[in-house]
Amino acid sequence: MATGHRNFYFLSRRARLIAVALLITGYVQSASADFGFEYVDDTTGVLFHTEDQAWTGSWSYLCVDQTCYAAVNNNGRYEYTLSNLTLDTAYAVEFKVQDDSTGQFITTGTMTFSSTSSSSGSTQTDTATDAATSSQTDTETDTTTETASSGSGTASGSVDFGIEQASATSGIIFRVDEGFRGDFAYLCLESDCREATLTNGRWERSADNLVVGQAYLIKTQIDNDPQILDELTWTFGESASGEESTEVEPEDDTGSDAETETETDTSTETETETSTSTNTDTDTESDTGTSNNTESGVQPGAPADYSLILFDGESDEYTVFQDVGDKIVTTFAGRGHRRHEPSGIDGMDPNNNPANPNHFNFHFEYWQDRIYNITIDDYVAHGESRIVFTLDMLGAHAANSSNAGSNIPYVKCGKDFGNETGYYESPPPVELGNNQYQYTFTVNKMDMDDQPGYNYETDPDEQRPFAVGDLLECEVTIRWQAIVDAGETDEANYYGQIWRYRVGQGGFVGFNRDPNVGVYVNSENSLLGGYTTYHPLGYNERPRSYMQLTPNMQPENIEDFLVGRRIFRTSFVDGSHWDPSNSSNGFNPGMPELAKDLSNFDDRCSDCHLDDGNGTHLQTAADKQTPRIIGMGLLEAIPEELIASWADPDDADNDGISGRMNIVNGGYVGRFGYSATQHSVEAQVLAALEGEMSVTSADISNEHLTQLVRYMQLLAVPAARTPDLLQHEGWDEFNDFGCADCHKTEAQTGAHPLVELRNQTIRPFTDLLLHDLGQGEIRTTPLWGIGLAGAVRSVAKDHEGVAPASAVNMANNTAQADLMNNRDDNDFMIWSDGTCIGAEAFDCAIRKHGGEGSFSSGEYINASEERKADLIQLLRDI
């Protein structure tokens, strides 16, 4: 269990419980001149804490009136900027920072925001009280009447949650697991919170020095997206049923479906807390996405429509590559491919039949012992002409081969355009042991047309030192022992994907200059998914454009991704795996553990999303067209604040467009589904499993669910098939006609647990908002990759309905080549109801834009035929 914290919703509406909202036992220091407000203007101030004791933990928070925000460490000063402050108003403030050695450092106080607020801290009006042993006299009677219809976030006062007595003075605090998934779990005894361990279906931790007959406040905090928050007063030594215990229910931060709570709290107390001890608190919440809870934790200045941040607290820094002082280090992972990238590819000529289009296929047992990791140590940015590749194979390579030289793994950089095997200049490897090899490149050679970098040439006279900005194309060659053991002699020579690496800068680009591979792309404007963009594939390979893994895939995620792909294509009825392996062994082995006795609409995810595209028919349950699943992780990583900035529910700017966020699951911004009904990839996966296949969370293990989610999060976005998207002849039309008002052409991702998705400049062509297009509200469809939908669907239809047992012919290379060659670029089926089909699909869909889209459709209808054609060509090229 990781100790990192995704969100800090450990807050209660009862001020008397602030003291027990601490995550880790620590101590409290009185407020000092190092802690206070800094005045910016009459409504804006910076809450800061300047004392830095070299805390080593992974999180820090600044809190105002019980709402906590992730603090930013700015040169030793922890800061958070707040808007909507009121002059001369006192606020309860708190600073919390985790430390691996001391637990947690905490400072609290009451401070008045004024125009004289500064770093002197002179406006502090109160000092902190110790959260565990505050000096107070508290005589309190609490009469509570509550009705809660939330299951996950409310303590039950039963055997699900309590203290199990182990001895006269010790016990086990436990909380029964309900299939929670997340990064951390804590169980708290009063203010002492400790990491819990999952044991036999229960989260547990020990507690000592307990007194029989004494009541203890116990709390649960489990990261489950959203969190599970329970609290309960438990009398130690009473029965496990909890009949003698008094239940205390906190505000349900997990999004209860309907809660009406009336509370009267009469107290006589002397304390230095910023609470009112006598109060009446009424909350009304529903699952419609509208919350009347005024204590929702919405950040000051943010729209009140949403209260929960999906990945608050996760670093938003891109860490796939980083400068470590003397070099730039880039890491990524790849999978085995049967052939080189240019093998059998026909470039842009649709009449040239490919002989062997097998580079982009997934072959026999692709999820195991055919994976590699690479670390690139690039010294060029620091003055050396040296790049070192370290190859780490997750599976042994074969020691012998009939193909001379292929018994040694190679990293090869540079190629002769149009030459299938023309990869040159692999230096002799240094064997490091444990299936690891290292290759050092010390000179850059010129390509055939004398443009520096990017490719190598065999002429030793055409060479120079590496320079920052050079681009290299590299490939790995590995003969996997697993392939030999499986008897797959026709797949003995395995290769890897090509990576396009930027010398002296780190990271990968989805460029392409080889016409035998695909369309020429030479600008980052065409990389729709940032570093997750896969370069264009050749004409006959385009139907595989949606099923590629992100080029910046990290070693810790690739195996889950590949197993997730296997699950995606496995039947939940009989466990069979629909995927031709292009091998003599026919189809891949199934997963019997997934077979369930269910009444399914469809057997497997790929029944609707065959080849990961829009599908070939309407969804059985929803009567909607199946959406593309590329780029879902990137959409999940778009910050809520950015989506909120696009929203204009009341059309305040009077432009006829009133995009609205759909707030779901207790306060999250909906992102997925035609009505934006799900906020995360996991939530969407669970909803689709149940809605389309009758598969509930009880029918799939946490491990398999995580793997399926990883697959959906890390599918690559294909590059736009144009050299520079902003120079495309249809770019001006897209903007002039108002298409970009809803189909946003640029966004920046933020925090996300997966580093591959953080801080990416992307072009999703969506605002993720609901718009009324004259046919009811619908989420703006992401347009990236839409131009490939016809080719993908055309080939997918040839796969559809083919049973694994009778489809061994699909493993035949010639049949695969014919299938690729016969695909139809115009086999589109777009619009939510699938009514725009064929070559005229885009024209149909544009004309269907009524309501808020009326201006755009009108501009298109009244435009010249040339401008219409330019816009449609843009859609075909993204």
Buried (B, 14 or more C-beta within 10 A) or exposed (E): BEBBBBBBBBBBBBBBBBBBBBBBBBEBBBBBEBBBBBBBEEBBBBBBBBBBEEBEBBBBBBBBBBBBBBBBEEEEBBBBBBEEBEBEEBBBBBBBBBBEEBBBBBBBBBBBBBEEBBBEBEBBEBBBBBBBEBEBEEEEEBEBEBEBEBEBBBBBBBBBBBBEBEEEEBBBBBBEBEEBBBBBBBBBBBBBBBBBEBEEEBBBBEBEEBEEEEBBBBBBBBBBBBBBBBBBBBBBBBEEEBEEBBBBBBBBBBBBBEBEBEBEBEBEEEBBBBBEBEBEBEBEBEBEBEBEBEBBBBBBEBBEBBBBBBBBBBBBEBEBBEEEEEBBBBBBBBBBBBBBBBBBBBBEEEEBBBEBBBBBBBBBBBBEBBBBBBBBBBBBBBEBBBBBBBBBBBBBBBEEBEEEEBEBBBBBBBBBBBEBBBBBBBBEBEEEEEBBBBBBBEEBBBBBEEEBBBBBBEEEEBEEEBEEEBBBBBBBBBBBBBBBEBEBEBBBBBBBBBBBBBBBBBBBBBBBBBBBBBBBBBBBBBBBBBBBBBBBBBBBBBBBBBBBBBBBBBBEBBBBBBBBBBBBBBBBBBBBBBBBBBBBBBBBBBBEEBBBEBEBBBBBBBBBBBBBBBBBBBBBBBEBBBBBBBBBBBBBBBBBBBBBEBBBEEEEEEEBBBBBBBBBBBBBBBBBBBBBBBBBBBBBBBBBBBBBBBBEBEBBEEEBBBBBBBBBBBBBBBBBBBBBBEEBBBBBBBEBBBBBBBBBBEBBBBBBBBBBBBBBBBBBBBBBBBBBBEEEBBBBBBBBBBBBBBBBBBBBBBBBEEEBEEBBEBBBBEBBBEBBBEBBBEBBBBBBBBEBBEEEBBBBBBBBBEBBBBBBBBBBEEBEEEBBBBBBBBBBBB
